[in-house]
Amino acid sequence: MPGPALESFFFDDVHYAIARDAARVARERMAPIRDRFESGAADEDEAARAFTRELGAAGLLDLCVPEDFGGRFPLVDLRALCVVREALAYESGFADTCFVLQGLGGYPMALPHVRDGSEPTALSKEWLPRVARGEAISAFAVTEPEAGSDLAACSTRARREGDQWILNGEKTFISNAGVADFFTVLARTSELPGAKGLSMIFVPASTPGVRVERFRVIAPHPIGKVIFHEARVPVANLLDAEGGGMRLALSNLDLFRTSVGAAACGFARRALDDSIARVKTRSQFGKPLSEQQLTRAALAEMATDLEAARLLVYRAAAAQDRGASRLTSAVSMAKLFATEAAQRIVDRAVQLHGGLGVVHGTTVERLYRDVRALRIYEGTTEIQKLVIAKGLLEI
Ligand SMILES: Cc1cc2nc3c(=O)[nH]c(=O)nc-3n(C[C@H](O)[C@H](O)[C@H](O)COP(=O)(O)OP(=O)(O)OC[C@H]3O[C@@H](n4cnc5c(N)ncnc54)[C@H](O)[C@@H]3O)c2cc1C
């Protein structure tokens, strides 16, 4: 829930209502799916589908798309996304991932309309309302084995033949690979060098010539390679002007990057709450750990780190919602600080739990795995620093 420091600055009444609703959905509808998955009663794919379906049924996924496509607000409201991500991450990083991927994978279809007021395409009108209801699962496919931080090195090709694009190449680290109904794919459509030759194309997962190879990462969710071999889609599946792919991919990431910081705050807040509960009940040397000054110092530092992270995240989100310009540094600072702070906070939570903190199945052990990738995806910590420094030096 939004804390006292944030109340007067960044939120409207609607954000409190959404935060309360999301916390209830997380507790009552996400936690049972998480528990089934962790007990082995549901596999990764079943859990991902169940999370997405329930998030849609609970009416939260309509926050991931604009009103013209079945969404709740005229434009995607970033503070709403952030309070939902914080609430979901508090209960389950997996559920949070399923939530945000509906936006990350689907939003590129809405972006040209949002940006220019152009007519919504038949494709976006067909698919986005289904994304908003949790009936179609999205994935955003930009990373490649040789194009990670440097997306302009993308080498997946789409050549045009008549009224079709034919894709060849390989994407990797694609979240939802294996359960997604479609991918929004960054591909090279011309010989122009670097970013200029890139476009985004909508590719249904059922397209012949699309193959998924799964691998496992530190915190479970469906993820893997997506390999295209002579995969044919209609020319109308181009999502923006030809050559506009990099701009589209970066605008999409710009919208969602701040919310990665919000998910980090959800993990950190859970770690802090569980630590407070633990040190009050665990006694050593004849008294509760909470009465040791070093323990108190740890809690105070964790809480201060968390509050600073939330201020940066919700400041950036509020500024984005209010249409402020020149926000690149504020967004990068929010993502950088919140994900690094959350890692520190979760690490201290493990320490405060002692040996219990590394026992498989405890909440802080799960948080320790959940939090790690946030410093890597949607622009690593190092890339955020480069962005912030570029703004400072105006280069
Ligand atoms: C769990 C997870 C989920 C993901 N989901 C998706 C997804 O759904 N869709 C998708 O397209 N991608 C996804 N990714 C990919 C993610 O966006 C990339 O991993 C990320 O952009 C980094 O690319 P890379 O892994 O190739 O690392 P690299 O770019 O090879 O970087 C390796 C290291 O070098 C550093 N580095 C790179 N360039 C510089 C520089 N110029 N100066 C200093 N340091 C530098 C990086 O910060 C990093 O520490 C996901 C990744 C993970 C881990």
The ligand as an SDF file (V2000), in Angstrom:
LIG
                    3D

 53 58  0  0  0  0  0  0  0  0999 V2000
   14.7610  -13.0250  -16.2320 C   0  0  0  0  0  0  0  0  0  0  0  0
   14.9370  -12.2830  -17.5190 C   0  0  0  0  0  0  0  0  0  0  0  0
   13.8230  -12.0170  -18.3040 C   0  0  0  0  0  0  0  0  0  0  0  0
   13.9810  -11.3610  -19.5310 C   0  0  0  0  0  0  0  0  0  0  0  0
   12.8770  -11.1690  -20.3330 N   0  0  0  0  0  0  0  0  0  0  0  0
   13.0430  -10.6220  -21.5740 C   0  0  0  0  0  0  0  0  0  0  0  0
   11.9160  -10.5220  -22.4740 C   0  0  0  0  0  0  0  0  0  0  0  0
   10.7840  -10.8750  -22.1370 O   0  0  0  0  0  0  0  0  0  0  0  0
   12.1330  -10.0340  -23.7120 N   0  0  0  0  0  0  0  0  0  0  0  0
   13.3690   -9.6430  -24.1420 C   0  0  0  0  0  0  0  0  0  0  0  0
   13.4960   -9.2200  -25.2840 O   0  0  0  0  0  0  0  0  0  0  0  0
   14.4530   -9.7250  -23.3030 N   0  0  0  0  0  0  0  0  0  0  0  0
   14.3130  -10.2000  -22.0370 C   0  0  0  0  0  0  0  0  0  0  0  0
   15.4040  -10.3220  -21.1890 N   0  0  0  0  0  0  0  0  0  0  0  0
   16.7230   -9.9440  -21.6760 C   0  0  0  0  0  0  0  0  0  0  0  0
   17.3040   -8.7260  -20.9800 C   0  0  0  0  0  0  0  0  0  0  0  0
   16.6520   -7.5620  -21.4020 O   0  0  0  0  0  0  0  0  0  0  0  0
   18.8160   -8.7340  -21.2620 C   0  0  0  0  0  0  0  0  0  0  0  0
   19.3680   -9.8270  -20.5260 O   0  0  0  0  0  0  0  0  0  0  0  0
   19.4960   -7.4440  -20.8580 C   0  0  0  0  0  0  0  0  0  0  0  0
   19.1040   -6.3870  -21.7050 O   0  0  0  0  0  0  0  0  0  0  0  0
   21.0260   -7.5660  -20.8840 C   0  0  0  0  0  0  0  0  0  0  0  0
   21.4670   -8.1390  -22.0740 O   0  0  0  0  0  0  0  0  0  0  0  0
   22.5010   -9.3800  -21.9940 P   0  0  0  0  0  0  0  0  0  0  0  0
   21.9420  -10.3960  -21.0930 O   0  0  0  0  0  0  0  0  0  0  0  0
   22.8100   -9.7730  -23.3880 O   0  0  0  0  0  0  0  0  0  0  0  0
   23.8010   -8.7880  -21.2960 O   0  0  0  0  0  0  0  0  0  0  0  0
   24.9880   -7.9780  -22.0130 P   0  0  0  0  0  0  0  0  0  0  0  0
   24.4260   -6.8570  -22.8090 O   0  0  0  0  0  0  0  0  0  0  0  0
   25.9160   -8.9430  -22.6670 O   0  0  0  0  0  0  0  0  0  0  0  0
   25.7140   -7.3740  -20.7370 O   0  0  0  0  0  0  0  0  0  0  0  0
   26.6060   -8.1270  -19.8940 C   0  0  0  0  0  0  0  0  0  0  0  0
   27.1800   -7.1580  -18.8510 C   0  0  0  0  0  0  0  0  0  0  0  0
   27.9100   -6.1170  -19.5140 O   0  0  0  0  0  0  0  0  0  0  0  0
   27.3940   -4.8600  -19.1200 C   0  0  0  0  0  0  0  0  0  0  0  0
   27.4680   -3.9150  -20.2150 N   0  0  0  0  0  0  0  0  0  0  0  0
   26.9170   -4.0150  -21.4600 C   0  0  0  0  0  0  0  0  0  0  0  0
   27.2090   -2.9250  -22.1740 N   0  0  0  0  0  0  0  0  0  0  0  0
   27.9620   -2.1200  -21.3780 C   0  0  0  0  0  0  0  0  0  0  0  0
   28.5460   -0.8260  -21.5370 C   0  0  0  0  0  0  0  0  0  0  0  0
   28.4220   -0.1440  -22.6650 N   0  0  0  0  0  0  0  0  0  0  0  0
   29.2530   -0.3080  -20.4970 N   0  0  0  0  0  0  0  0  0  0  0  0
   29.3670   -0.9680  -19.3310 C   0  0  0  0  0  0  0  0  0  0  0  0
   28.8100   -2.1880  -19.1090 N   0  0  0  0  0  0  0  0  0  0  0  0
   28.1190   -2.7390  -20.1240 C   0  0  0  0  0  0  0  0  0  0  0  0
   25.9440   -5.1150  -18.7050 C   0  0  0  0  0  0  0  0  0  0  0  0
   25.4840   -4.1090  -17.8320 O   0  0  0  0  0  0  0  0  0  0  0  0
   26.0820   -6.4640  -18.0160 C   0  0  0  0  0  0  0  0  0  0  0  0
   26.5150   -6.2900  -16.7020 O   0  0  0  0  0  0  0  0  0  0  0  0
   15.2580  -10.9480  -19.9430 C   0  0  0  0  0  0  0  0  0  0  0  0
   16.3740  -11.2060  -19.1350 C   0  0  0  0  0  0  0  0  0  0  0  0
   16.2230  -11.8630  -17.9330 C   0  0  0  0  0  0  0  0  0  0  0  0
   17.4430  -12.1360  -17.0990 C   0  0  0  0  0  0  0  0  0  0  0  0
  1  2  1  0
  2  3  1  0
  2 52  2  0
  3  4  2  0
  4  5  1  0
  4 50  1  0
  5  6  2  0
  6  7  1  0
  6 13  1  0
  7  8  2  0
  7  9  1  0
  9 10  1  0
 10 11  2  0
 10 12  1  0
 12 13  2  0
 13 14  1  0
 14 15  1  0
 14 50  1  0
 15 16  1  0
 16 17  1  0
 16 18  1  0
 18 19  1  0
 18 20  1  0
 20 21  1  0
 20 22  1  0
 22 23  1  0
 23 24  1  0
 24 25  2  0
 24 26  1  0
 24 27  1  0
 27 28  1  0
 28 29  2  0
 28 30  1  0
 28 31  1  0
 31 32  1  0
 32 33  1  0
 33 34  1  0
 33 48  1  0
 34 35  1  0
 35 36  1  0
 35 46  1  0
 36 37  1  0
 36 45  1  0
 37 38  2  0
 38 39  1  0
 39 40  1  0
 39 45  2  0
 40 41  1  0
 40 42  2  0
 42 43  1  0
 43 44  2  0
 44 45  1  0
 46 47  1  0
 46 48  1  0
 48 49  1  0
 50 51  2  0
 51 52  1  0
 52 53  1  0
M  END
$$$$
